[in-house]
């Protein structure tokens, strides 16, 4: 159920992003402020995990900021997906390790 909810949220974000890109391209408007793409409904940006220096894309909708890609922090009891062992797709975490893996904020 959580996986379906996350997939639905991701799909909604992609649809919103694509819809907003079409409007901006039609109008010839590409507002970029401090490497963040700004739209009336969301802001795309980045965050750097101070623990390992990894840079992640983020999306801010309203007053909530979300990571726009999978976490790659190498926490104890985390592992790469054995079916697709690439750090590009993030790591898998146990319930307990997820609490230490998630960056502050």
C-alpha positions in Angstrom: 0.0 0.0 0.0 2.8 2.4 0.9 4.5 1.5 -2.4 1.3 2.3 -4.4 1.0 5.7 -2.6 4.6 6.6 -3.3 4.2 5.6 -7.0 1.0 7.8 -7.1 2.8 10.8 -5.6 5.8 10.4 -8.0 3.4 10.1 -11.0 1.6 13.3 -9.9 4.9 15.2 -9.5 6.0 14.1 -13.0 2.6 15.1 -14.5 2.8 18.5 -12.8 6.3 19.0 -13.9 5.6 18.1 -17.5 2.4 20.2 -17.6 4.3 23.3 -16.2 7.1 22.8 -18.7 4.7 22.9 -21.6 3.2 26.2 -20.4 6.7 27.8 -19.9 7.9 26.7 -23.3 4.9 28.1 -25.0 5.3 31.4 -23.3 9.1 31.4 -23.7 9.5 31.7 -19.9 12.2 29.8 -18.1 12.5 31.3 -14.7 15.7 30.1 -12.9 16.6 31.5 -9.5 19.7 30.2 -7.8 19.7 27.0 -9.9 16.1 26.3 -8.8 13.3 26.1 -11.4 10.4 28.0 -10.0 6.8 27.5 -10.9 3.6 28.8 -9.3 3.0 25.5 -7.6 6.4 24.0 -6.9 10.2 24.6 -6.8 12.8 22.2 -8.0 16.2 22.4 -6.2 18.9 20.3 -4.7 20.1 19.4 -1.2 23.5 18.1 -0.1 23.7 15.4 2.6 26.4 16.7 4.9 27.2 13.1 6.1 28.6 11.9 2.8 28.4 14.8 0.3 25.8 13.2 -1.9 23.7 15.8 -3.8 20.0 15.0 -4.3 17.3 16.7 -6.4 14.4 18.1 -4.4 10.9 19.4 -5.1 9.1 21.9 -2.8 5.3 21.9 -3.0 3.7 24.5 -0.8 5.7 24.5 2.4 6.9 20.8 2.1 10.2 19.8 0.6 10.5 16.3 -0.8 13.5 14.3 -2.2 13.0 13.7 -5.9 15.3 10.7 -6.0 16.1 7.7 -4.0 18.4 7.9 -0.9 21.9 6.5 -1.4 23.2 6.9 2.2 25.2 3.8 3.3 23.6 3.2 6.7 24.2 0.1 8.8 21.9 -2.7 7.7 21.2 -1.1 4.3 22.0 -2.8 1.0 21.8 -2.5 -2.7 18.9 -4.2 -4.4 20.2 -7.7 -5.4 18.0 -7.6 -8.5 19.4 -4.3 -9.6 22.6 -3.6 -7.6 23.3 0.0 -8.7 23.8 2.9 -6.3 22.0 5.0 -9.0 18.7 3.6 -7.8 19.4 4.1 -4.1 19.7 1.6 -1.3 17.2 -0.6 0.6 16.8 -0.1 4.3 15.4 -2.0 7.2 12.8 -0.2 9.2 15.3 0.4 11.9 18.1 1.6 9.5 15.7 4.0 7.8 15.6 6.1 10.9 19.3 6.7 10.8 19.5 6.9 7.0 17.1 9.7 6.5 18.8 13.1 6.5 17.8 15.7 9.0 14.8 17.8 8.0 
